[in-house]
Amino acid sequence: MCGRYALIDGKRVLTTFTALNKAKGADQAYRDLPRYNASPMQRMPVFAIRKDELVAEPMQWWLIPHWSKDGKPSFSSFNAKSETLHQSRLFAPYFKGSRCLVPADAFYEWQKVTTTHDVRGKSKTVQEKHPMCLRMKDEAPFAFAGLFSIWKDPEGKEHPTFTIITTEPNELLAPIHNRMPVILPEQHFERWLDREYNDTDHLKTLLVPYPARKMNAYRVSSLVSNPRNDEPQCLKPVKE
């Protein structure tokens, strides 16, 4: 799964990816950055084709289907499993024609670690969860593959929401967690965003683990475990 991530510099995303640097609305979408500890139900910048043009738009991270009666989350939909997208009643329609890119600088997962402590002269084995930060070795930004939905309230106001697609972990992530978010290379951006392209069999071939050799993982402070903590310290490594 992917339940926390960071996006620091929106302008760097635009300079890194030429396919995105002409997106409309980027300045507004990036207004609330940096975000060091984004969590579900918060609004984050997303790239998508809206009304036949590429836009950068803040969306709520928790997909609400367009057919929802009240626009409230009634089940977990901040992540979507790549293996079942095509047959999911919830996600299949969006996989076919409402795909998006979610820019990020890093994401977090919690690794279960068994440790031994001395308690009153006796050894006690406990299981701890250590927060780990995952990012590119060169610390460049990247983009998650996502899906988006537009729910409209009774007054007709649009409420855009999104989900991040996950897949099996690569060799770096496997000891940490059994899932990882899908990170798309730039050469697939145009096809992924194209809402007229509906060959889901081909699109599924893009939803694979990102190469481990390009990524780095390190332990961070337990500050990141609380979504109310949103500060640079969340990204900094701590000693094992």
C-alpha positions, 0 to 999 in steps of 0.5 A, a space after each residue: 500500500 501507499 499511505 504517506 508521501 512527500 512532495 516538496 518542490 512543484 516547480 522541480 517536477 515541471 523542470 524534470 518532466 518536459 511532458 508536464 511543464 505545459 500543464 495549466 494551473 500548476 501555480 495554483 495546484 502547488 500553492 500549499 507545498 511543501 508537504 512532507 507527510 501527505 496522508 489520505 483525505 488531504 488535497 494534493 496536486 495531480 496531473 490529468 486531462 480535463 476538458 481536453 487539456 493537461 492540467 495540474 489540479 488539487 484533488 482529495 486523496 481518497 477516490 469517491 466514485 462519481 455515482 456516490 450518493 453523498 460524496 463521503 468515503 464508505 470504503 478504503 479507496 486511497 489505493 487501488 491494486 493493479 492486478 484487479 483494476 480491470 475487474 473492479 466495479 469501483 476502479 475499472 471505469 476510471 482505469 479505462 478513461 480517467 487516469 492521472 499522475 501523482 507527483 512525489 519526492 518520496 513515500 513512506 512504508 512501515 517495516 515490521 522488525 523483531 527486536 529484543 529488549 532487556 526488561 528488569 533483567 529479562 530479555 523480551 522480544 517485541 515487534 516494532 514498526 520502523 518508518 522507512 523513506 523511499 525515494 530516488 537515489 538522486 532525490 529527483 521527483 517521480 510520478 505515481 500512476 493514479 486514477 481520478 473521479 469527479 463527484 458533483 454535489 447537489 449544487 453541481 460543484 465538482 469535487 475531484 478525488 484520486 487513488 494511487 495504484 499499487 503493485 508487488 514490491 521490487 527487491 528493495 521494498 520486499 523486506 519492508 512491505 508487500 506492496 509498493 506504489 506504481 511509479 511510471 517512467 516519463 516515456 509512458 506519461 502521454 499514453 497513461 494520461 490519454 483518456 481516449 486510449 482504452 487498451 487496458 491490456 496494454 496499460 496493465 503492462 505498465 503497472 510493474 515494480 519500479 527498478 530497485 537499482 534506481 531507488 534508496 530506502 532509509 529509516 526515518 523518525 517516528 514523527 512521520 507516523 502522525 499525519 499532523 507532523 508535516 515538517 522537513 524532519 520527516 524526510 531526514 534519516 535516523 540512525 538504526 
